[in-house]
Amino acid sequence: MYTESYRMRIAIIKISLYILLIFLTFALQFLLPPVLNVRPLLLIMVCVIISLFSGPYIGGFSGFICGLICDWISVYTTTYYTMILMLFCIAVGLVAEYSLRKTLLSAYFLAIIVLVVTQVLFVSAFLLLFRRADSWAYIYVTTPEILYSLALLPILYFPARTIYRRTLIKR
């Protein structure tokens, strides 16, 4: 029914819009005021949401891009976020493709898992191991970051859902 060139154009438009969403999220992450001296982790959530809607390939690409940006702005890491977000987004894309509905509740569920695992590993590996922080960092830094981020999840979910729905090609 649809030609291959039409499908390719829609895919290019979809990827371009997702990249635009990633860069707008990056700007929003620094425009929002800190709460309890922490900033939200919006880039991690946007790549998870993109993976929920677009599957493992575009999701892995978005995880790679968001990970590169997170590593670029981080003081402590060089390739941590790039690798972990790419792998998580591929896994999220596979799980979402075969067993999850693309709802706000699913987005919250996946975002909680990815945020908790990435931040607990980050604090354990980079802050506790190199003695840049103590175990209170879990309570005073990680928990407020995660809660602040989850409170802002709908701001990212609805634009990503709109991109998904507008570029959906029915079979």
Phi and psi in radians as a Rosetta constraint file:
Dihedral C 1 N 2 CA 2 C 2 CIRCULARHARMONIC -1.709 0.35
Dihedral N 2 CA 2 C 2 N 3 CIRCULARHARMONIC 2.476 0.35
Dihedral C 2 N 3 CA 3 C 3 CIRCULARHARMONIC -1.363 0.35
Dihedral N 3 CA 3 C 3 N 4 CIRCULARHARMONIC 2.844 0.35
Dihedral C 3 N 4 CA 4 C 4 CIRCULARHARMONIC -1.162 0.35
Dihedral N 4 CA 4 C 4 N 5 CIRCULARHARMONIC -0.632 0.35
Dihedral C 4 N 5 CA 5 C 5 CIRCULARHARMONIC -1.189 0.35
Dihedral N 5 CA 5 C 5 N 6 CIRCULARHARMONIC -0.602 0.35
Dihedral C 5 N 6 CA 6 C 6 CIRCULARHARMONIC -1.133 0.35
Dihedral N 6 CA 6 C 6 N 7 CIRCULARHARMONIC -0.784 0.35
Dihedral C 6 N 7 CA 7 C 7 CIRCULARHARMONIC -1.074 0.35
Dihedral N 7 CA 7 C 7 N 8 CIRCULARHARMONIC -0.687 0.35
Dihedral C 7 N 8 CA 8 C 8 CIRCULARHARMONIC -1.152 0.35
Dihedral N 8 CA 8 C 8 N 9 CIRCULARHARMONIC -0.731 0.35
Dihedral C 8 N 9 CA 9 C 9 CIRCULARHARMONIC -1.098 0.35
Dihedral N 9 CA 9 C 9 N 10 CIRCULARHARMONIC -0.748 0.35
Dihedral C 9 N 10 CA 10 C 10 CIRCULARHARMONIC -1.110 0.35
Dihedral N 10 CA 10 C 10 N 11 CIRCULARHARMONIC -0.710 0.35
Dihedral C 10 N 11 CA 11 C 11 CIRCULARHARMONIC -1.124 0.35
Dihedral N 11 CA 11 C 11 N 12 CIRCULARHARMONIC -0.714 0.35
Dihedral C 11 N 12 CA 12 C 12 CIRCULARHARMONIC -1.144 0.35
Dihedral N 12 CA 12 C 12 N 13 CIRCULARHARMONIC -0.715 0.35
Dihedral C 12 N 13 CA 13 C 13 CIRCULARHARMONIC -1.106 0.35
Dihedral N 13 CA 13 C 13 N 14 CIRCULARHARMONIC -0.763 0.35
Dihedral C 13 N 14 CA 14 C 14 CIRCULARHARMONIC -1.072 0.35
Dihedral N 14 CA 14 C 14 N 15 CIRCULARHARMONIC -0.829 0.35
Dihedral C 14 N 15 CA 15 C 15 CIRCULARHARMONIC -1.136 0.35
Dihedral N 15 CA 15 C 15 N 16 CIRCULARHARMONIC -0.699 0.35
Dihedral C 15 N 16 CA 16 C 16 CIRCULARHARMONIC -1.094 0.35
Dihedral N 16 CA 16 C 16 N 17 CIRCULARHARMONIC -0.742 0.35
Dihedral C 16 N 17 CA 17 C 17 CIRCULARHARMONIC -1.165 0.35
Dihedral N 17 CA 17 C 17 N 18 CIRCULARHARMONIC -0.663 0.35
Dihedral C 17 N 18 CA 18 C 18 CIRCULARHARMONIC -1.152 0.35
Dihedral N 18 CA 18 C 18 N 19 CIRCULARHARMONIC -0.686 0.35
Dihedral C 18 N 19 CA 19 C 19 CIRCULARHARMONIC -1.131 0.35
Dihedral N 19 CA 19 C 19 N 20 CIRCULARHARMONIC -0.711 0.35
Dihedral C 19 N 20 CA 20 C 20 CIRCULARHARMONIC -1.063 0.35
Dihedral N 20 CA 20 C 20 N 21 CIRCULARHARMONIC -0.739 0.35
Dihedral C 20 N 21 CA 21 C 21 CIRCULARHARMONIC -1.084 0.35
Dihedral N 21 CA 21 C 21 N 22 CIRCULARHARMONIC -0.677 0.35
Dihedral C 21 N 22 CA 22 C 22 CIRCULARHARMONIC -1.106 0.35
Dihedral N 22 CA 22 C 22 N 23 CIRCULARHARMONIC -0.791 0.35
Dihedral C 22 N 23 CA 23 C 23 CIRCULARHARMONIC -1.246 0.35
Dihedral N 23 CA 23 C 23 N 24 CIRCULARHARMONIC -0.579 0.35
Dihedral C 23 N 24 CA 24 C 24 CIRCULARHARMONIC -1.163 0.35
Dihedral N 24 CA 24 C 24 N 25 CIRCULARHARMONIC -0.640 0.35
Dihedral C 24 N 25 CA 25 C 25 CIRCULARHARMONIC -1.151 0.35
Dihedral N 25 CA 25 C 25 N 26 CIRCULARHARMONIC -0.692 0.35
Dihedral C 25 N 26 CA 26 C 26 CIRCULARHARMONIC -1.045 0.35
Dihedral N 26 CA 26 C 26 N 27 CIRCULARHARMONIC -0.761 0.35
Dihedral C 26 N 27 CA 27 C 27 CIRCULARHARMONIC -1.160 0.35
Dihedral N 27 CA 27 C 27 N 28 CIRCULARHARMONIC -0.721 0.35
Dihedral C 27 N 28 CA 28 C 28 CIRCULARHARMONIC -1.124 0.35
Dihedral N 28 CA 28 C 28 N 29 CIRCULARHARMONIC -0.601 0.35
Dihedral C 28 N 29 CA 29 C 29 CIRCULARHARMONIC -1.030 0.35
Dihedral N 29 CA 29 C 29 N 30 CIRCULARHARMONIC -0.584 0.35
Dihedral C 29 N 30 CA 30 C 30 CIRCULARHARMONIC -1.688 0.35
Dihedral N 30 CA 30 C 30 N 31 CIRCULARHARMONIC -0.238 0.35
Dihedral C 30 N 31 CA 31 C 31 CIRCULARHARMONIC -1.434 0.35
Dihedral N 31 CA 31 C 31 N 32 CIRCULARHARMONIC -0.486 0.35
Dihedral C 31 N 32 CA 32 C 32 CIRCULARHARMONIC -1.238 0.35
Dihedral N 32 CA 32 C 32 N 33 CIRCULARHARMONIC 2.470 0.35
Dihedral C 32 N 33 CA 33 C 33 CIRCULARHARMONIC -1.277 0.35
Dihedral N 33 CA 33 C 33 N 34 CIRCULARHARMONIC 2.607 0.35
Dihedral C 33 N 34 CA 34 C 34 CIRCULARHARMONIC -1.177 0.35
Dihedral N 34 CA 34 C 34 N 35 CIRCULARHARMONIC 2.492 0.35
Dihedral C 34 N 35 CA 35 C 35 CIRCULARHARMONIC -2.092 0.35
Dihedral N 35 CA 35 C 35 N 36 CIRCULARHARMONIC 2.198 0.35
Dihedral C 35 N 36 CA 36 C 36 CIRCULARHARMONIC 0.960 0.35
Dihedral N 36 CA 36 C 36 N 37 CIRCULARHARMONIC 0.639 0.35
Dihedral C 36 N 37 CA 37 C 37 CIRCULARHARMONIC 1.127 0.35
Dihedral N 37 CA 37 C 37 N 38 CIRCULARHARMONIC 0.413 0.35
Dihedral C 37 N 38 CA 38 C 38 CIRCULARHARMONIC -2.254 0.35
Dihedral N 38 CA 38 C 38 N 39 CIRCULARHARMONIC 2.691 0.35
Dihedral C 38 N 39 CA 39 C 39 CIRCULARHARMONIC -1.869 0.35
Dihedral N 39 CA 39 C 39 N 40 CIRCULARHARMONIC 2.708 0.35
Dihedral C 39 N 40 CA 40 C 40 CIRCULARHARMONIC -1.264 0.35
Dihedral N 40 CA 40 C 40 N 41 CIRCULARHARMONIC 2.749 0.35
Dihedral C 40 N 41 CA 41 C 41 CIRCULARHARMONIC -1.788 0.35
Dihedral N 41 CA 41 C 41 N 42 CIRCULARHARMONIC 1.142 0.35
Dihedral C 41 N 42 CA 42 C 42 CIRCULARHARMONIC -1.239 0.35
Dihedral N 42 CA 42 C 42 N 43 CIRCULARHARMONIC -0.555 0.35
Dihedral C 42 N 43 CA 43 C 43 CIRCULARHARMONIC -1.137 0.35
Dihedral N 43 CA 43 C 43 N 44 CIRCULARHARMONIC -0.641 0.35
Dihedral C 43 N 44 CA 44 C 44 CIRCULARHARMONIC -1.133 0.35
Dihedral N 44 CA 44 C 44 N 45 CIRCULARHARMONIC -0.739 0.35
Dihedral C 44 N 45 CA 45 C 45 CIRCULARHARMONIC -1.222 0.35
Dihedral N 45 CA 45 C 45 N 46 CIRCULARHARMONIC -0.665 0.35
Dihedral C 45 N 46 CA 46 C 46 CIRCULARHARMONIC -1.162 0.35
Dihedral N 46 CA 46 C 46 N 47 CIRCULARHARMONIC -0.634 0.35
Dihedral C 46 N 47 CA 47 C 47 CIRCULARHARMONIC -1.249 0.35
Dihedral N 47 CA 47 C 47 N 48 CIRCULARHARMONIC -0.553 0.35
Dihedral C 47 N 48 CA 48 C 48 CIRCULARHARMONIC -1.169 0.35
Dihedral N 48 CA 48 C 48 N 49 CIRCULARHARMONIC -0.737 0.35
Dihedral C 48 N 49 CA 49 C 49 CIRCULARHARMONIC -1.165 0.35
Dihedral N 49 CA 49 C 49 N 50 CIRCULARHARMONIC -0.715 0.35
Dihedral C 49 N 50 CA 50 C 50 CIRCULARHARMONIC -1.081 0.35
Dihedral N 50 CA 50 C 50 N 51 CIRCULARHARMONIC -0.696 0.35
Dihedral C 50 N 51 CA 51 C 51 CIRCULARHARMONIC -1.137 0.35
Dihedral N 51 CA 51 C 51 N 52 CIRCULARHARMONIC -0.649 0.35
Dihedral C 51 N 52 CA 52 C 52 CIRCULARHARMONIC -1.039 0.35
Dihedral N 52 CA 52 C 52 N 53 CIRCULARHARMONIC -0.739 0.35
Dihedral C 52 N 53 CA 53 C 53 CIRCULARHARMONIC -1.492 0.35
Dihedral N 53 CA 53 C 53 N 54 CIRCULARHARMONIC -0.560 0.35
Dihedral C 53 N 54 CA 54 C 54 CIRCULARHARMONIC -1.950 0.35
Dihedral N 54 CA 54 C 54 N 55 CIRCULARHARMONIC -0.049 0.35
Dihedral C 54 N 55 CA 55 C 55 CIRCULARHARMONIC 1.555 0.35
Dihedral N 55 CA 55 C 55 N 56 CIRCULARHARMONIC -3.059 0.35
Dihedral C 55 N 56 CA 56 C 56 CIRCULARHARMONIC -1.249 0.35
Dihedral N 56 CA 56 C 56 N 57 CIRCULARHARMONIC -0.532 0.35
Dihedral C 56 N 57 CA 57 C 57 CIRCULARHARMONIC -1.298 0.35
Dihedral N 57 CA 57 C 57 N 58 CIRCULARHARMONIC -0.991 0.35
Dihedral C 57 N 58 CA 58 C 58 CIRCULARHARMONIC -1.185 0.35
Dihedral N 58 CA 58 C 58 N 59 CIRCULARHARMONIC -0.602 0.35
Dihedral C 58 N 59 CA 59 C 59 CIRCULARHARMONIC -1.097 0.35
Dihedral N 59 CA 59 C 59 N 60 CIRCULARHARMONIC -0.774 0.35
Dihedral C 59 N 60 CA 60 C 60 CIRCULARHARMONIC -1.104 0.35
Dihedral N 60 CA 60 C 60 N 61 CIRCULARHARMONIC -0.679 0.35
Dihedral C 60 N 61 CA 61 C 61 CIRCULARHARMONIC -1.120 0.35
Dihedral N 61 CA 61 C 61 N 62 CIRCULARHARMONIC -0.758 0.35
Dihedral C 61 N 62 CA 62 C 62 CIRCULARHARMONIC -1.157 0.35
Dihedral N 62 CA 62 C 62 N 63 CIRCULARHARMONIC -0.654 0.35
Dihedral C 62 N 63 CA 63 C 63 CIRCULARHARMONIC -1.107 0.35
Dihedral N 63 CA 63 C 63 N 64 CIRCULARHARMONIC -0.669 0.35
Dihedral C 63 N 64 CA 64 C 64 CIRCULARHARMONIC -1.125 0.35
Dihedral N 64 CA 64 C 64 N 65 CIRCULARHARMONIC -0.826 0.35
Dihedral C 64 N 65 CA 65 C 65 CIRCULARHARMONIC -1.116 0.35
Dihedral N 65 CA 65 C 65 N 66 CIRCULARHARMONIC -0.839 0.35
Dihedral C 65 N 66 CA 66 C 66 CIRCULARHARMONIC -1.118 0.35
Dihedral N 66 CA 66 C 66 N 67 CIRCULARHARMONIC -0.645 0.35
Dihedral C 66 N 67 CA 67 C 67 CIRCULARHARMONIC -1.132 0.35
Dihedral N 67 CA 67 C 67 N 68 CIRCULARHARMONIC -0.716 0.35
Dihedral C 67 N 68 CA 68 C 68 CIRCULARHARMONIC -1.055 0.35
Dihedral N 68 CA 68 C 68 N 69 CIRCULARHARMONIC -0.748 0.35
Dihedral C 68 N 69 CA 69 C 69 CIRCULARHARMONIC -1.159 0.35
Dihedral N 69 CA 69 C 69 N 70 CIRCULARHARMONIC -0.752 0.35
Dihedral C 69 N 70 CA 70 C 70 CIRCULARHARMONIC -1.084 0.35
Dihedral N 70 CA 70 C 70 N 71 CIRCULARHARMONIC -0.726 0.35
Dihedral C 70 N 71 CA 71 C 71 CIRCULARHARMONIC -1.181 0.35
Dihedral N 71 CA 71 C 71 N 72 CIRCULARHARMONIC -0.586 0.35
Dihedral C 71 N 72 CA 72 C 72 CIRCULARHARMONIC -1.144 0.35
Dihedral N 72 CA 72 C 72 N 73 CIRCULARHARMONIC -0.671 0.35
Dihedral C 72 N 73 CA 73 C 73 CIRCULARHARMONIC -1.583 0.35
Dihedral N 73 CA 73 C 73 N 74 CIRCULARHARMONIC -0.167 0.35
Dihedral C 73 N 74 CA 74 C 74 CIRCULARHARMONIC -1.491 0.35
Dihedral N 74 CA 74 C 74 N 75 CIRCULARHARMONIC 2.512 0.35
Dihedral C 74 N 75 CA 75 C 75 CIRCULARHARMONIC -1.441 0.35
Dihedral N 75 CA 75 C 75 N 76 CIRCULARHARMONIC -0.538 0.35
Dihedral C 75 N 76 CA 76 C 76 CIRCULARHARMONIC -1.694 0.35
Dihedral N 76 CA 76 C 76 N 77 CIRCULARHARMONIC -0.362 0.35
Dihedral C 76 N 77 CA 77 C 77 CIRCULARHARMONIC -1.977 0.35
Dihedral N 77 CA 77 C 77 N 78 CIRCULARHARMONIC 2.765 0.35
Dihedral C 77 N 78 CA 78 C 78 CIRCULARHARMONIC -2.051 0.35
Dihedral N 78 CA 78 C 78 N 79 CIRCULARHARMONIC -0.820 0.35
Dihedral C 78 N 79 CA 79 C 79 CIRCULARHARMONIC -2.318 0.35
Dihedral N 79 CA 79 C 79 N 80 CIRCULARHARMONIC 0.185 0.35
Dihedral C 79 N 80 CA 80 C 80 CIRCULARHARMONIC -1.028 0.35
Dihedral N 80 CA 80 C 80 N 81 CIRCULARHARMONIC -1.011 0.35
Dihedral C 80 N 81 CA 81 C 81 CIRCULARHARMONIC -1.168 0.35
Dihedral N 81 CA 81 C 81 N 82 CIRCULARHARMONIC -0.605 0.35
Dihedral C 81 N 82 CA 82 C 82 CIRCULARHARMONIC -1.062 0.35
Dihedral N 82 CA 82 C 82 N 83 CIRCULARHARMONIC -0.840 0.35
Dihedral C 82 N 83 CA 83 C 83 CIRCULARHARMONIC -1.244 0.35
Dihedral N 83 CA 83 C 83 N 84 CIRCULARHARMONIC -0.844 0.35
Dihedral C 83 N 84 CA 84 C 84 CIRCULARHARMONIC -1.217 0.35
Dihedral N 84 CA 84 C 84 N 85 CIRCULARHARMONIC -0.678 0.35
Dihedral C 84 N 85 CA 85 C 85 CIRCULARHARMONIC -1.231 0.35
Dihedral N 85 CA 85 C 85 N 86 CIRCULARHARMONIC -0.645 0.35
Dihedral C 85 N 86 CA 86 C 86 CIRCULARHARMONIC -1.098 0.35
Dihedral N 86 CA 86 C 86 N 87 CIRCULARHARMONIC -0.796 0.35
Dihedral C 86 N 87 CA 87 C 87 CIRCULARHARMONIC -1.162 0.35
Dihedral N 87 CA 87 C 87 N 88 CIRCULARHARMONIC -0.763 0.35
Dihedral C 87 N 88 CA 88 C 88 CIRCULARHARMONIC -1.096 0.35
Dihedral N 88 CA 88 C 88 N 89 CIRCULARHARMONIC -0.715 0.35
Dihedral C 88 N 89 CA 89 C 89 CIRCULARHARMONIC -1.221 0.35
Dihedral N 89 CA 89 C 89 N 90 CIRCULARHARMONIC -0.584 0.35
Dihedral C 89 N 90 CA 90 C 90 CIRCULARHARMONIC -1.121 0.35
Dihedral N 90 CA 90 C 90 N 91 CIRCULARHARMONIC -0.778 0.35
Dihedral C 90 N 91 CA 91 C 91 CIRCULARHARMONIC -1.123 0.35
Dihedral N 91 CA 91 C 91 N 92 CIRCULARHARMONIC -0.762 0.35
Dihedral C 91 N 92 CA 92 C 92 CIRCULARHARMONIC -1.083 0.35
Dihedral N 92 CA 92 C 92 N 93 CIRCULARHARMONIC -0.748 0.35
Dihedral C 92 N 93 CA 93 C 93 CIRCULARHARMONIC -1.078 0.35
Dihedral N 93 CA 93 C 93 N 94 CIRCULARHARMONIC -0.709 0.35
Dihedral C 93 N 94 CA 94 C 94 CIRCULARHARMONIC -1.177 0.35
Dihedral N 94 CA 94 C 94 N 95 CIRCULARHARMONIC -0.777 0.35
Dihedral C 94 N 95 CA 95 C 95 CIRCULARHARMONIC -1.124 0.35
Dihedral N 95 CA 95 C 95 N 96 CIRCULARHARMONIC -0.774 0.35
Dihedral C 95 N 96 CA 96 C 96 CIRCULARHARMONIC -1.175 0.35
Dihedral N 96 CA 96 C 96 N 97 CIRCULARHARMONIC -0.584 0.35
Dihedral C 96 N 97 CA 97 C 97 CIRCULARHARMONIC -1.182 0.35
Dihedral N 97 CA 97 C 97 N 98 CIRCULARHARMONIC -0.582 0.35
Dihedral C 97 N 98 CA 98 C 98 CIRCULARHARMONIC -1.897 0.35
Dihedral N 98 CA 98 C 98 N 99 CIRCULARHARMONIC -0.343 0.35
Dihedral C 98 N 99 CA 99 C 99 CIRCULARHARMONIC -2.481 0.35
Dihedral N 99 CA 99 C 99 N 100 CIRCULARHARMONIC 0.007 0.35
Dihedral C 99 N 100 CA 100 C 100 CIRCULARHARMONIC -2.143 0.35
Dihedral N 100 CA 100 C 100 N 101 CIRCULARHARMONIC 2.561 0.35
Dihedral C 100 N 101 CA 101 C 101 CIRCULARHARMONIC -1.464 0.35
Dihedral N 101 CA 101 C 101 N 102 CIRCULARHARMONIC 2.698 0.35
Dihedral C 101 N 102 CA 102 C 102 CIRCULARHARMONIC -1.599 0.35
Dihedral N 102 CA 102 C 102 N 103 CIRCULARHARMONIC 1.195 0.35
Dihedral C 102 N 103 CA 103 C 103 CIRCULARHARMONIC -1.959 0.35
Dihedral N 103 CA 103 C 103 N 104 CIRCULARHARMONIC 2.959 0.35
Dihedral C 103 N 104 CA 104 C 104 CIRCULARHARMONIC -1.112 0.35
Dihedral N 104 CA 104 C 104 N 105 CIRCULARHARMONIC -0.642 0.35
Dihedral C 104 N 105 CA 105 C 105 CIRCULARHARMONIC -1.113 0.35
Dihedral N 105 CA 105 C 105 N 106 CIRCULARHARMONIC -0.708 0.35
Dihedral C 105 N 106 CA 106 C 106 CIRCULARHARMONIC -1.109 0.35
Dihedral N 106 CA 106 C 106 N 107 CIRCULARHARMONIC -0.687 0.35
Dihedral C 106 N 107 CA 107 C 107 CIRCULARHARMONIC -1.105 0.35
Dihedral N 107 CA 107 C 107 N 108 CIRCULARHARMONIC -0.752 0.35
Dihedral C 107 N 108 CA 108 C 108 CIRCULARHARMONIC -1.084 0.35
Dihedral N 108 CA 108 C 108 N 109 CIRCULARHARMONIC -0.789 0.35
Dihedral C 108 N 109 CA 109 C 109 CIRCULARHARMONIC -1.026 0.35
Dihedral N 109 CA 109 C 109 N 110 CIRCULARHARMONIC -0.859 0.35
Dihedral C 109 N 110 CA 110 C 110 CIRCULARHARMONIC -1.203 0.35
Dihedral N 110 CA 110 C 110 N 111 CIRCULARHARMONIC -0.680 0.35
Dihedral C 110 N 111 CA 111 C 111 CIRCULARHARMONIC -1.128 0.35
Dihedral N 111 CA 111 C 111 N 112 CIRCULARHARMONIC -0.696 0.35
Dihedral C 111 N 112 CA 112 C 112 CIRCULARHARMONIC -1.058 0.35
Dihedral N 112 CA 112 C 112 N 113 CIRCULARHARMONIC -0.821 0.35
Dihedral C 112 N 113 CA 113 C 113 CIRCULARHARMONIC -1.061 0.35
Dihedral N 113 CA 113 C 113 N 114 CIRCULARHARMONIC -0.879 0.35
Dihedral C 113 N 114 CA 114 C 114 CIRCULARHARMONIC -1.166 0.35
Dihedral N 114 CA 114 C 114 N 115 CIRCULARHARMONIC -0.750 0.35
Dihedral C 114 N 115 CA 115 C 115 CIRCULARHARMONIC -1.095 0.35
Dihedral N 115 CA 115 C 115 N 116 CIRCULARHARMONIC -0.811 0.35
Dihedral C 115 N 116 CA 116 C 116 CIRCULARHARMONIC -1.102 0.35
Dihedral N 116 CA 116 C 116 N 117 CIRCULARHARMONIC -0.837 0.35
Dihedral C 116 N 117 CA 117 C 117 CIRCULARHARMONIC -1.152 0.35
Dihedral N 117 CA 117 C 117 N 118 CIRCULARHARMONIC -0.812 0.35
Dihedral C 117 N 118 CA 118 C 118 CIRCULARHARMONIC -1.138 0.35
Dihedral N 118 CA 118 C 118 N 119 CIRCULARHARMONIC -0.701 0.35
Dihedral C 118 N 119 CA 119 C 119 CIRCULARHARMONIC -1.329 0.35
Dihedral N 119 CA 119 C 119 N 120 CIRCULARHARMONIC -0.634 0.35
Dihedral C 119 N 120 CA 120 C 120 CIRCULARHARMONIC -1.158 0.35
Dihedral N 120 CA 120 C 120 N 121 CIRCULARHARMONIC -0.738 0.35
Dihedral C 120 N 121 CA 121 C 121 CIRCULARHARMONIC -1.115 0.35
Dihedral N 121 CA 121 C 121 N 122 CIRCULARHARMONIC -0.694 0.35
Dihedral C 121 N 122 CA 122 C 122 CIRCULARHARMONIC -1.092 0.35
Dihedral N 122 CA 122 C 122 N 123 CIRCULARHARMONIC -0.864 0.35
Dihedral C 122 N 123 CA 123 C 123 CIRCULARHARMONIC -1.128 0.35
Dihedral N 123 CA 123 C 123 N 124 CIRCULARHARMONIC -0.733 0.35
Dihedral C 123 N 124 CA 124 C 124 CIRCULARHARMONIC -1.141 0.35
Dihedral N 124 CA 124 C 124 N 125 CIRCULARHARMONIC -0.797 0.35
Dihedral C 124 N 125 CA 125 C 125 CIRCULARHARMONIC -1.388 0.35
Dihedral N 125 CA 125 C 125 N 126 CIRCULARHARMONIC -0.709 0.35
Dihedral C 125 N 126 CA 126 C 126 CIRCULARHARMONIC -1.799 0.35
Dihedral N 126 CA 126 C 126 N 127 CIRCULARHARMONIC -0.520 0.35
Dihedral C 126 N 127 CA 127 C 127 CIRCULARHARMONIC -1.704 0.35
Dihedral N 127 CA 127 C 127 N 128 CIRCULARHARMONIC -0.824 0.35
Dihedral C 127 N 128 CA 128 C 128 CIRCULARHARMONIC -1.283 0.35
Dihedral N 128 CA 128 C 128 N 129 CIRCULARHARMONIC -0.725 0.35
Dihedral C 128 N 129 CA 129 C 129 CIRCULARHARMONIC -1.116 0.35
Dihedral N 129 CA 129 C 129 N 130 CIRCULARHARMONIC -0.704 0.35
Dihedral C 129 N 130 CA 130 C 130 CIRCULARHARMONIC -1.678 0.35
Dihedral N 130 CA 130 C 130 N 131 CIRCULARHARMONIC 0.193 0.35
Dihedral C 130 N 131 CA 131 C 131 CIRCULARHARMONIC 0.994 0.35
Dihedral N 131 CA 131 C 131 N 132 CIRCULARHARMONIC 0.689 0.35
Dihedral C 131 N 132 CA 132 C 132 CIRCULARHARMONIC -1.592 0.35
Dihedral N 132 CA 132 C 132 N 133 CIRCULARHARMONIC -0.211 0.35
Dihedral C 132 N 133 CA 133 C 133 CIRCULARHARMONIC -2.731 0.35
Dihedral N 133 CA 133 C 133 N 134 CIRCULARHARMONIC 2.917 0.35
Dihedral C 133 N 134 CA 134 C 134 CIRCULARHARMONIC -1.876 0.35
Dihedral N 134 CA 134 C 134 N 135 CIRCULARHARMONIC -3.001 0.35
Dihedral C 134 N 135 CA 135 C 135 CIRCULARHARMONIC -1.198 0.35
Dihedral N 135 CA 135 C 135 N 136 CIRCULARHARMONIC -0.226 0.35
Dihedral C 135 N 136 CA 136 C 136 CIRCULARHARMONIC -1.205 0.35
Dihedral N 136 CA 136 C 136 N 137 CIRCULARHARMONIC -0.244 0.35
Dihedral C 136 N 137 CA 137 C 137 CIRCULARHARMONIC -1.074 0.35
Dihedral N 137 CA 137 C 137 N 138 CIRCULARHARMONIC -0.496 0.35
Dihedral C 137 N 138 CA 138 C 138 CIRCULARHARMONIC -1.110 0.35
Dihedral N 138 CA 138 C 138 N 139 CIRCULARHARMONIC -0.656 0.35
Dihedral C 138 N 139 CA 139 C 139 CIRCULARHARMONIC -1.473 0.35
Dihedral N 139 CA 139 C 139 N 140 CIRCULARHARMONIC -0.762 0.35
Dihedral C 139 N 140 CA 140 C 140 CIRCULARHARMONIC -1.591 0.35
Dihedral N 140 CA 140 C 140 N 141 CIRCULARHARMONIC -0.288 0.35
Dihedral C 140 N 141 CA 141 C 141 CIRCULARHARMONIC -2.082 0.35
Dihedral N 141 CA 141 C 141 N 142 CIRCULARHARMONIC -0.986 0.35
Dihedral C 141 N 142 CA 142 C 142 CIRCULARHARMONIC -1.142 0.35
Dihedral N 142 CA 142 C 142 N 143 CIRCULARHARMONIC -0.827 0.35
Dihedral C 142 N 143 CA 143 C 143 CIRCULARHARMONIC -1.103 0.35
Dihedral N 143 CA 143 C 143 N 144 CIRCULARHARMONIC -0.842 0.35
Dihedral C 143 N 144 CA 144 C 144 CIRCULARHARMONIC -1.101 0.35
Dihedral N 144 CA 144 C 144 N 145 CIRCULARHARMONIC -0.613 0.35
Dihedral C 144 N 145 CA 145 C 145 CIRCULARHARMONIC -1.061 0.35
Dihedral N 145 CA 145 C 145 N 146 CIRCULARHARMONIC -0.800 0.35
Dihedral C 145 N 146 CA 146 C 146 CIRCULARHARMONIC -1.152 0.35
Dihedral N 146 CA 146 C 146 N 147 CIRCULARHARMONIC -0.793 0.35
Dihedral C 146 N 147 CA 147 C 147 CIRCULARHARMONIC -1.153 0.35
Dihedral N 147 CA 147 C 147 N 148 CIRCULARHARMONIC -0.721 0.35
Dihedral C 147 N 148 CA 148 C 148 CIRCULARHARMONIC -1.095 0.35
Dihedral N 148 CA 148 C 148 N 149 CIRCULARHARMONIC -0.739 0.35
Dihedral C 148 N 149 CA 149 C 149 CIRCULARHARMONIC -1.135 0.35
Dihedral N 149 CA 149 C 149 N 150 CIRCULARHARMONIC -0.781 0.35
Dihedral C 149 N 150 CA 150 C 150 CIRCULARHARMONIC -1.159 0.35
Dihedral N 150 CA 150 C 150 N 151 CIRCULARHARMONIC -0.520 0.35
Dihedral C 150 N 151 CA 151 C 151 CIRCULARHARMONIC -1.153 0.35
Dihedral N 151 CA 151 C 151 N 152 CIRCULARHARMONIC -0.457 0.35
Dihedral C 151 N 152 CA 152 C 152 CIRCULARHARMONIC -1.710 0.35
Dihedral N 152 CA 152 C 152 N 153 CIRCULARHARMONIC 0.057 0.35
Dihedral C 152 N 153 CA 153 C 153 CIRCULARHARMONIC -0.989 0.35
Dihedral N 153 CA 153 C 153 N 154 CIRCULARHARMONIC -0.715 0.35
Dihedral C 153 N 154 CA 154 C 154 CIRCULARHARMONIC -1.066 0.35
Dihedral N 154 CA 154 C 154 N 155 CIRCULARHARMONIC -0.475 0.35
Dihedral C 154 N 155 CA 155 C 155 CIRCULARHARMONIC -1.097 0.35
Dihedral N 155 CA 155 C 155 N 156 CIRCULARHARMONIC -0.516 0.35
Dihedral C 155 N 156 CA 156 C 156 CIRCULARHARMONIC -1.661 0.35
Dihedral N 156 CA 156 C 156 N 157 CIRCULARHARMONIC -0.560 0.35
Dihedral C 156 N 157 CA 157 C 157 CIRCULARHARMONIC -1.119 0.35
Dihedral N 157 CA 157 C 157 N 158 CIRCULARHARMONIC -0.842 0.35
Dihedral C 157 N 158 CA 158 C 158 CIRCULARHARMONIC -1.199 0.35
Dihedral N 158 CA 158 C 158 N 159 CIRCULARHARMONIC -0.687 0.35
Dihedral C 158 N 159 CA 159 C 159 CIRCULARHARMONIC -1.131 0.35
Dihedral N 159 CA 159 C 159 N 160 CIRCULARHARMONIC -0.668 0.35
Dihedral C 159 N 160 CA 160 C 160 CIRCULARHARMONIC -1.154 0.35
Dihedral N 160 CA 160 C 160 N 161 CIRCULARHARMONIC -0.675 0.35
Dihedral C 160 N 161 CA 161 C 161 CIRCULARHARMONIC -1.139 0.35
Dihedral N 161 CA 161 C 161 N 162 CIRCULARHARMONIC -0.668 0.35
Dihedral C 161 N 162 CA 162 C 162 CIRCULARHARMONIC -1.119 0.35
Dihedral N 162 CA 162 C 162 N 163 CIRCULARHARMONIC -0.768 0.35
Dihedral C 162 N 163 CA 163 C 163 CIRCULARHARMONIC -1.052 0.35
Dihedral N 163 CA 163 C 163 N 164 CIRCULARHARMONIC -0.781 0.35
Dihedral C 163 N 164 CA 164 C 164 CIRCULARHARMONIC -1.043 0.35
Dihedral N 164 CA 164 C 164 N 165 CIRCULARHARMONIC -0.835 0.35
Dihedral C 164 N 165 CA 165 C 165 CIRCULARHARMONIC -1.204 0.35
Dihedral N 165 CA 165 C 165 N 166 CIRCULARHARMONIC -0.654 0.35
Dihedral C 165 N 166 CA 166 C 166 CIRCULARHARMONIC -1.292 0.35
Dihedral N 166 CA 166 C 166 N 167 CIRCULARHARMONIC -0.393 0.35
Dihedral C 166 N 167 CA 167 C 167 CIRCULARHARMONIC -1.903 0.35
Dihedral N 167 CA 167 C 167 N 168 CIRCULARHARMONIC 0.243 0.35
Dihedral C 167 N 168 CA 168 C 168 CIRCULARHARMONIC -1.310 0.35
Dihedral N 168 CA 168 C 168 N 169 CIRCULARHARMONIC 2.257 0.35
Dihedral C 168 N 169 CA 169 C 169 CIRCULARHARMONIC -1.871 0.35
Dihedral N 169 CA 169 C 169 N 170 CIRCULARHARMONIC 2.017 0.35
Dihedral C 169 N 170 CA 170 C 170 CIRCULARHARMONIC -1.362 0.35
Dihedral N 170 CA 170 C 170 N 171 CIRCULARHARMONIC 2.465 0.35
